[in-house]
């Protein structure tokens, strides 16, 4: 796929109060998340490297033993297989994630 518009990407309900849109090339991927108030991504890990950048709202991220509240213009780098979770503190919240390798479950 070449040019794209986020508004044209299909939305997928990931969890209660969380939707995701995805776009990928052969080896890299971006996802666009929208969160409702109090939505939670439970603690998990995956083999993918992840970079999250907050566009709007506030998210409480826990990565390993460290917890930080991220607002607009802030982000986090999550290594492969590193345990992490997120909770929405201020909605509406939006974030964009970069992934390597592709998260096939989001396509």
Secondary structure, DSSP 8 states (H G I E B T S, - for coil): --S--GGGS--EEEETTEEEEEEE-SS-EEEEEEE-TT-EEEEE--SSEEEEEEEEEEEEEEETTEEEEE-TT-EEEE-TT--EEEEEEEEEEEEEEEEES--GGG-
